[in-house]
Amino acid sequence: MVEFLKIDAVRPEKEPLERAKAILDGGGLVIVPTETVYGIACDPAVPGAMEKLAAAKGRDGNKPIARLAADAGQVRQVAKNWNPGLQALAAHYWPGPLTIVLETSHGWTGYRVPNHAVPLQLAALCGRTLALTSANLSGEPDTKTASEAAASIAADLVLDSGPSATQAIPSTVVKVDGRRIECIREGCLPFAEVERVFQKGLDMKTVLFVCTGNTCRSPMAEALFRLRVGDDAGWDAASAGLYACSGSPASANAIAAARELGIDLSGHRSKPLTFELVNSSDMIVAMTADHRFQILQSFPEVGNKVYLIKSFGTSKVRADVSDPFGGSLGVYKKTRDEIDRALSDLILYLRTGKS
């Protein structure tokens, strides 16, 4: 018998979420509500879980299954070519009924951030994206109640938060390849509207912050810049490290220091500096003079857009931002504030052309 647990749609209780995580950790399947239709989830990192999900759906295991993300930051960190158009879609529609198919190191994958507290908190509790598809057999109607979902597809646990929307319309699915956007399935959101938001976002420019490992200074700079510049300034941010490994989280003290300002760095994953990142950025901002020198050595053709983060102010201060790696939380907070002050001058420069 499948296990049913009631859960509040607005303030999900801890116990049902923890039970769902335990099922997922064991390779099981969990039916979850979303703001559109009920879905069924598994943890793709657990061996055999994806095969079990495909079998439950009754479809070819080679057919791709979208991922449930807790926020846009989780998706940004795995995307190979995140750009301002994608950022605009995420800012405008997430959380919400838009699935975006984009390229990652594992191939083309769809991502969704539902506007429903239950799946969002479940993904956050699990600490990584989950595989999520509609809770019905392939070719059968979508389900809008927990009982309909359980009757349609086999699962180990059902989280029941009540009926979905009266008109159970699935998410709109788009594929983004560089500057091109394609409609895969038009659902609740009209594709013409989504396309307009994407094209408008492409007009934004990107500033790329660079440090050594992309786990301390540059992630804080990226997040602080987004916070301070605002949504209507026409600028987005990214970050990378000269010697970064792919996929490392931000350091614990960087996360703690950022959290004090209402910034969540828990979804950050490090990226090495690549030609693609350098080439797609409108401005590259280094934390130290040595970082700037190494960038110019590796990519001499972009010399006209590489700056030091402290080169925009008038105060006579040391050019480098100190590296807090291995330091206490107090050291990280000092570096955070050092970056924040420098960003004020950078943002003024971007808005007025004057430092």
ZANUVO-198106 format. One line per field, with one value per residue (C-alpha): residue number from 0; residue in three letters; chain; y, z, x. Coordinates in Angstrom, 2 decimals, always signed. Each point is the difference from the previous one (the first is absolute). Layout:
REM ZANUVO-198106
n (NUM  ...);
res (ALA  ...);
chain (A  ...);
north (Y  ...);
up (Z  ...);
east (X  ...);
***
This chain:
REM ZANUVO-198106
n (0  1  2  3  4  5  6  7  8  9  10  11  12  13  14  15  16  17  18  19  20  21  22  23  24  25  26  27  28  29  30  31  32  33  34  35  36  37  38  39  40  41  42  43  44  45  46  47  48  49  50  51  52  53  54  55  56  57  58  59  60  61  62  63  64  65  66  67  68  69  70  71  72  73  74  75  76  77  78  79  80  81  82  83  84  85  86  87  88  89  90  91  92  93  94  95  96  97  98  99  100  101  102  103  104  105  106  107  108  109  110  111  112  113  114  115  116  117  118  119  120  121  122  123  124  125  126  127  128  129  130  131  132  133  134  135  136  137  138  139  140  141  142  143  144  145  146  147  148  149  150  151  152  153  154  155  156  157  158  159  160  161  162  163  164  165  166  167  168  169  170  171  172  173  174  175  176  177  178  179  180  181  182  183  184  185  186  187  188  189  190  191  192  193  194  195  196  197  198  199  200  201  202  203  204  205  206  207  208  209  210  211  212  213  214  215  216  217  218  219  220  221  222  223  224  225  226  227  228  229  230  231  232  233  234  235  236  237  238  239  240  241  242  243  244  245  246  247  248  249  250  251  252  253  254  255  256  257  258  259  260  261  262  263  264  265  266  267  268  269  270  271  272  273  274  275  276  277  278  279  280  281  282  283  284  285  286  287  288  289  290  291  292  293  294  295  296  297  298  299  300  301  302  303  304  305  306  307  308  309  310  311  312  313  314  315  316  317  318  319  320  321  322  323  324  325  326  327  328  329  330  331  332  333  334  335  336  337  338  339  340  341  342  343  344  345  346  347  348  349  350  351  352  353  354);
res (MET  VAL  GLU  PHE  LEU  LYS  ILE  ASP  ALA  VAL  ARG  PRO  GLU  LYS  GLU  PRO  LEU  GLU  ARG  ALA  LYS  ALA  ILE  LEU  ASP  GLY  GLY  GLY  LEU  VAL  ILE  VAL  PRO  THR  GLU  THR  VAL  TYR  GLY  ILE  ALA  CYS  ASP  PRO  ALA  VAL  PRO  GLY  ALA  MET  GLU  LYS  LEU  ALA  ALA  ALA  LYS  GLY  ARG  ASP  GLY  ASN  LYS  PRO  ILE  ALA  ARG  LEU  ALA  ALA  ASP  ALA  GLY  GLN  VAL  ARG  GLN  VAL  ALA  LYS  ASN  TRP  ASN  PRO  GLY  LEU  GLN  ALA  LEU  ALA  ALA  HIS  TYR  TRP  PRO  GLY  PRO  LEU  THR  ILE  VAL  LEU  GLU  THR  SER  HIS  GLY  TRP  THR  GLY  TYR  ARG  VAL  PRO  ASN  HIS  ALA  VAL  PRO  LEU  GLN  LEU  ALA  ALA  LEU  CYS  GLY  ARG  THR  LEU  ALA  LEU  THR  SER  ALA  ASN  LEU  SER  GLY  GLU  PRO  ASP  THR  LYS  THR  ALA  SER  GLU  ALA  ALA  ALA  SER  ILE  ALA  ALA  ASP  LEU  VAL  LEU  ASP  SER  GLY  PRO  SER  ALA  THR  GLN  ALA  ILE  PRO  SER  THR  VAL  VAL  LYS  VAL  ASP  GLY  ARG  ARG  ILE  GLU  CYS  ILE  ARG  GLU  GLY  CYS  LEU  PRO  PHE  ALA  GLU  VAL  GLU  ARG  VAL  PHE  GLN  LYS  GLY  LEU  ASP  MET  LYS  THR  VAL  LEU  PHE  VAL  CYS  THR  GLY  ASN  THR  CYS  ARG  SER  PRO  MET  ALA  GLU  ALA  LEU  PHE  ARG  LEU  ARG  VAL  GLY  ASP  ASP  ALA  GLY  TRP  ASP  ALA  ALA  SER  ALA  GLY  LEU  TYR  ALA  CYS  SER  GLY  SER  PRO  ALA  SER  ALA  ASN  ALA  ILE  ALA  ALA  ALA  ARG  GLU  LEU  GLY  ILE  ASP  LEU  SER  GLY  HIS  ARG  SER  LYS  PRO  LEU  THR  PHE  GLU  LEU  VAL  ASN  SER  SER  ASP  MET  ILE  VAL  ALA  MET  THR  ALA  ASP  HIS  ARG  PHE  GLN  ILE  LEU  GLN  SER  PHE  PRO  GLU  VAL  GLY  ASN  LYS  VAL  TYR  LEU  ILE  LYS  SER  PHE  GLY  THR  SER  LYS  VAL  ARG  ALA  ASP  VAL  SER  ASP  PRO  PHE  GLY  GLY  SER  LEU  GLY  VAL  TYR  LYS  LYS  THR  ARG  ASP  GLU  ILE  ASP  ARG  ALA  LEU  SER  ASP  LEU  ILE  LEU  TYR  LEU  ARG  THR  GLY  LYS  SER);
chain (A  A  A  A  A  A  A  A  A  A  A  A  A  A  A  A  A  A  A  A  A  A  A  A  A  A  A  A  A  A  A  A  A  A  A  A  A  A  A  A  A  A  A  A  A  A  A  A  A  A  A  A  A  A  A  A  A  A  A  A  A  A  A  A  A  A  A  A  A  A  A  A  A  A  A  A  A  A  A  A  A  A  A  A  A  A  A  A  A  A  A  A  A  A  A  A  A  A  A  A  A  A  A  A  A  A  A  A  A  A  A  A  A  A  A  A  A  A  A  A  A  A  A  A  A  A  A  A  A  A  A  A  A  A  A  A  A  A  A  A  A  A  A  A  A  A  A  A  A  A  A  A  A  A  A  A  A  A  A  A  A  A  A  A  A  A  A  A  A  A  A  A  A  A  A  A  A  A  A  A  A  A  A  A  A  A  A  A  A  A  A  A  A  A  A  A  A  A  A  A  A  A  A  A  A  A  A  A  A  A  A  A  A  A  A  A  A  A  A  A  A  A  A  A  A  A  A  A  A  A  A  A  A  A  A  A  A  A  A  A  A  A  A  A  A  A  A  A  A  A  A  A  A  A  A  A  A  A  A  A  A  A  A  A  A  A  A  A  A  A  A  A  A  A  A  A  A  A  A  A  A  A  A  A  A  A  A  A  A  A  A  A  A  A  A  A  A  A  A  A  A  A  A  A  A  A  A  A  A  A  A  A  A  A  A  A  A  A  A  A  A  A  A  A  A  A  A  A  A  A  A  A  A  A  A  A  A  A  A  A  A  A  A  A  A  A  A  A  A  A  A  A  A  A  A);
north (+0.00  +3.45  +2.30  +3.24  +3.02  +3.25  +3.12  +3.70  +1.67  +3.33  -1.01  -3.63  -1.92  -1.34  -3.65  -0.75  +1.69  -2.05  -3.18  +0.89  +0.65  -3.40  -1.67  +1.88  -0.77  -3.67  +0.17  +0.22  +2.05  +2.83  +1.65  +3.73  +2.90  +2.95  +3.12  -1.65  -3.81  -2.67  -1.30  -3.02  +0.42  -2.02  +0.82  -0.51  -0.31  -3.30  -3.01  -1.57  +2.81  +1.40  -3.48  -0.52  +3.31  -0.81  -3.41  +1.58  +2.44  -2.87  +1.70  -0.31  +0.56  +2.05  +2.71  +2.98  +0.94  +3.57  +1.02  +1.72  +2.78  +1.86  +3.30  +1.54  -0.03  -3.81  +0.08  +2.80  -1.97  -3.05  +1.89  +0.02  +3.24  +2.05  +3.37  +3.14  -1.41  -3.02  +2.27  +2.08  -3.12  -1.22  +3.40  +0.45  -3.49  -1.94  -1.24  -0.77  -2.23  +0.29  -2.89  +1.06  -2.55  +1.03  -1.55  -1.40  -2.21  -2.97  +1.09  +1.86  +0.04  +1.73  +1.91  +1.27  +2.05  -0.54  +2.68  -2.40  -0.23  -3.81  -0.92  +3.04  -0.89  -3.66  +0.87  +2.36  -2.69  -2.53  +2.53  -0.67  -0.04  -2.86  -1.71  +1.03  -0.96  +0.00  -2.63  -2.04  -2.82  +1.16  +1.02  +0.21  +3.26  +2.15  -0.33  +2.86  -1.79  -2.31  -2.83  +0.31  -0.09  -3.07  -1.79  +0.84  -0.85  -2.18  +1.83  -0.65  +3.16  +2.64  +3.51  +1.30  +3.77  +0.06  +0.56  +1.84  +2.85  -0.60  -0.04  -2.32  +1.41  -1.11  +2.31  +1.61  -1.61  +1.93  -0.88  +2.66  -0.44  +3.09  +2.89  -2.26  -1.04  -2.73  -1.06  -3.69  +0.09  +2.93  -0.39  +2.60  +2.72  +1.27  -0.60  +3.43  +1.64  -2.21  +0.76  +3.78  -0.25  -2.06  +2.37  +3.02  -1.73  -0.58  +3.75  -0.11  +0.07  -2.28  +0.76  -3.03  -0.05  -2.07  -1.27  -3.12  -2.84  +1.53  -1.03  +3.18  +3.44  -0.19  -1.76  +2.68  +2.70  -1.55  -0.22  +3.41  +1.61  -1.46  +1.21  +3.53  +0.67  -0.83  -1.68  +2.96  +1.05  -2.11  -1.95  -3.60  -1.72  -3.25  -1.30  -2.42  -1.02  -0.17  -3.30  -1.08  -3.55  -0.45  -0.45  +0.92  +1.82  +3.40  -0.19  -0.29  +3.39  +1.68  -1.42  +1.22  +3.48  +0.40  -1.26  +2.99  +2.22  -2.22  -1.73  -3.78  -1.46  -3.60  -0.82  +1.42  -2.42  +1.03  +0.41  +0.27  +3.02  -1.01  +1.66  -0.24  +1.88  +2.64  +0.45  +0.34  +2.60  +3.74  +0.80  -2.19  +1.09  -1.57  -0.12  +0.59  +1.40  -3.52  -1.31  +2.76  -0.80  -3.71  +0.74  +2.21  -2.64  -2.66  +2.22  +2.97  +0.84  +1.22  +2.45  +2.94  -1.44  -1.33  +2.15  -0.15  +0.15  +2.95  +2.01  +1.97  +2.03  +3.12  -1.09  -1.02  -3.61  -3.19  -1.36  -3.63  -1.53  -2.16  -3.77  -1.29  -3.69  -1.97  +2.98  +0.51  +1.29  +3.41  -0.07  -0.93  +2.81  +2.47  -1.20  +0.13  +3.63  +0.80  -1.35  +1.76  +3.40  -0.55  -1.00  +3.34  +1.73  -2.57  +0.39  +3.81  -0.36  -2.23  +2.40  +3.25  -0.92  +1.84  -1.26);
up (+0.00  -0.89  +2.97  +0.10  +2.06  +0.28  -0.32  +0.14  -3.41  +1.45  +3.07  -0.54  +3.21  +0.68  +0.59  -3.42  -1.78  +1.96  -0.75  -3.70  +0.08  +1.61  -2.78  -2.68  +1.65  -0.23  -3.70  +0.41  -1.76  +1.59  -1.39  +0.70  -0.69  -2.21  -0.97  -3.27  +0.21  +2.40  -0.75  +0.90  +1.09  +0.58  +0.84  -3.22  +2.01  +1.52  -2.20  -1.54  +0.95  -3.51  -1.41  +2.63  -0.92  -3.73  +0.71  +2.15  -2.81  -2.50  -2.48  -1.63  +2.53  -2.59  -0.04  +2.03  +3.31  +1.31  +3.29  +2.95  +1.39  +3.27  -1.64  -3.11  +1.61  -0.08  -3.72  -0.78  +1.50  -2.25  -3.23  -2.54  -1.64  +2.42  -1.56  +0.74  -1.96  +2.31  +3.00  -1.16  -0.36  +3.46  +1.61  -1.74  +0.21  +2.82  +2.21  -2.51  -2.83  -2.40  -0.79  -1.66  -1.94  -0.08  -0.52  +2.97  +0.32  +0.00  -3.20  -0.68  +3.10  +0.93  +3.29  +1.88  +3.21  +0.95  +1.77  +2.79  +3.41  +0.24  -2.96  +0.59  +3.63  -0.89  -2.58  +2.47  +2.71  -2.39  -0.90  -3.74  -2.97  -0.27  -3.05  -0.34  -2.56  -0.06  +2.23  -2.66  -2.40  -3.34  -2.27  +2.84  +1.30  +2.50  +3.61  +2.22  +3.31  +2.09  -0.28  -3.81  -0.12  +2.25  -2.11  -3.20  +0.87  +2.51  +2.71  +3.47  +1.62  -0.82  +1.43  -0.06  +0.26  -1.61  -3.60  -2.53  -2.07  -1.26  -3.57  +0.22  -2.74  -0.08  -0.16  -3.21  -1.20  -1.97  -1.22  +0.13  -2.14  +0.26  -1.34  -1.45  +1.78  -1.23  +1.22  +0.91  +1.59  +0.59  +3.36  +2.42  -1.33  -3.60  -1.88  -1.66  +3.44  +1.16  -3.18  +0.53  +3.54  -1.26  -2.86  +2.29  +2.43  -2.72  -0.19  +3.52  +0.50  +2.29  +2.45  +0.84  +3.40  +0.20  +2.97  +0.61  +0.91  -0.50  +3.49  +2.04  -1.52  -3.49  +1.09  +2.64  -2.59  -2.50  +2.51  +1.53  -3.44  -0.87  +3.32  -0.35  -3.73  -0.13  -2.67  -2.33  -0.41  -3.11  +1.62  +1.18  +1.80  -0.15  +1.71  -0.61  +1.37  -1.67  +1.76  +0.83  -0.14  -1.49  +2.48  +3.37  +2.41  +1.47  +3.23  +3.18  +1.29  -3.34  +0.21  +3.59  -0.77  -2.99  +1.97  +2.36  -2.96  -1.10  -2.74  -0.44  -1.38  +0.88  -3.63  -1.38  -1.85  -1.18  -3.64  -1.57  -2.18  -3.63  -3.38  -0.27  +3.27  -0.88  -3.51  +1.08  +2.73  -0.59  +2.95  +1.99  +3.55  +1.82  +3.76  -0.10  -2.30  -0.40  -1.08  -2.60  -1.23  -0.38  -1.85  -2.46  -0.44  -0.83  -1.99  -1.38  -2.48  +2.80  +1.57  -0.55  +2.29  +2.97  +3.14  +3.65  +2.32  +1.89  -3.07  -0.18  +3.21  +0.88  +3.46  +0.27  +1.13  -0.72  -3.34  +1.03  +1.84  +2.77  -0.24  +2.99  -0.83  +3.20  +2.18  +2.64  -0.63  +1.11  -2.74  -2.59  +1.15  -0.34  -3.58  -0.76  +1.12  -1.94  -3.17  +0.75  +0.28  -3.27  -1.74  +0.88  -2.12  -2.79  -0.20  -0.01  -2.91  -1.93  +0.49  -0.70  -1.72  +2.77  +2.98);
east (+0.00  +1.23  +0.56  -2.06  +1.07  -1.93  +2.15  -0.75  +0.32  +1.19  +1.99  +1.06  +0.58  +3.48  -0.96  -1.59  +2.92  +2.53  -1.95  -0.01  +3.76  +0.58  -2.01  +1.93  +3.35  -0.93  -0.74  -3.77  -2.66  -2.00  -3.13  +0.06  -2.37  +0.92  -1.93  -1.04  -0.39  +1.20  +3.50  +2.09  +3.61  +3.14  +3.62  +2.00  +3.21  -1.20  +0.85  -3.08  -2.39  -0.36  -0.65  -2.69  -1.62  +0.02  -1.56  -2.72  -0.80  -0.06  +2.28  +3.38  +2.76  +1.92  -2.66  +1.29  -1.61  +0.06  +1.61  -1.62  +2.21  -0.39  +0.96  +1.55  +3.45  +0.10  -0.73  +2.46  +2.84  -0.48  -0.74  +2.84  -1.11  -2.07  -0.76  -2.06  -2.94  -0.14  +0.45  -2.97  -2.18  +1.00  -0.62  -3.37  -1.49  +1.69  -1.43  -2.74  -1.26  +2.94  +2.35  +3.27  +2.05  +3.66  +3.43  +1.93  +3.06  -2.41  -1.74  -3.24  -2.21  -3.26  -0.26  -3.03  -0.42  -3.67  -2.00  -0.95  +1.63  -0.07  +2.25  +2.23  +0.64  +0.48  +2.68  +1.67  -0.03  +1.56  +2.70  -0.10  -2.35  -2.48  -1.46  -3.66  -2.63  -3.80  -1.60  -1.79  +0.71  +1.38  -2.85  -2.52  -1.56  +1.88  -1.12  -1.12  -0.63  +2.13  -2.53  -0.11  +3.78  +0.26  -2.61  +1.86  +3.61  +1.85  +1.94  +1.39  -1.37  -2.64  +0.21  -3.59  -0.51  -3.44  -1.10  +2.13  -1.45  -3.55  +1.27  +3.01  +2.21  +3.66  +2.98  +1.21  +3.26  +2.62  +3.49  +2.71  +3.12  +2.18  -2.08  -2.71  -3.18  -2.35  -3.43  -0.13  -3.46  -2.33  -1.71  -1.28  +2.34  -0.37  +3.25  -0.16  +0.14  +2.89  +1.92  -0.41  +1.39  +2.97  +0.84  -0.21  +2.35  +2.57  +0.48  +1.46  +3.76  +2.02  +2.80  +2.16  +1.72  +3.20  +2.03  +2.08  -2.34  -3.48  -1.09  +0.55  +0.58  -1.48  -3.25  -0.54  +0.73  -2.42  -2.83  +0.65  +0.08  -3.41  -1.38  +1.36  -0.45  -3.72  -2.10  -0.38  +3.64  +0.64  +2.85  +0.27  +2.89  +1.98  +3.12  +2.87  +3.40  +3.39  +0.73  -3.54  -1.26  -3.46  -2.83  +1.52  -2.34  +0.72  +1.97  -2.06  +1.11  -0.75  -3.52  -0.34  +1.35  -2.32  -2.99  +0.30  -0.93  -2.89  +2.02  -0.15  +3.25  -0.85  -0.81  +3.26  +2.30  +3.44  +0.99  +3.45  +0.71  -0.54  +0.18  -3.80  -0.50  +2.60  -1.34  -3.64  +0.72  -0.11  +2.25  +2.41  +0.80  +2.95  +0.45  +3.78  +2.68  +1.41  -3.40  -0.21  +3.51  -0.82  -3.24  +1.88  +2.69  -2.58  -2.38  +1.98  -2.73  -2.34  +2.41  -2.33  -2.69  +2.02  -0.02  +0.97  -2.97  +1.49  +0.94  -3.25  +0.22  +1.97  +1.24  +3.63  -0.38  +1.90  -1.12  -0.43  -2.95  +1.42  -0.51  -2.02  +0.56  +0.55  -0.84  -2.65  -3.50  +1.22  +2.66  -2.62  -2.28  +2.86  +0.63  -3.73  -0.16  +3.18  -1.63  -3.28  +1.70  +1.86  -3.24  -1.57  +2.67  -0.34  -3.78  +0.34  +2.43  -2.39  -2.87  +1.83  +3.26  +1.84  +1.97);
***
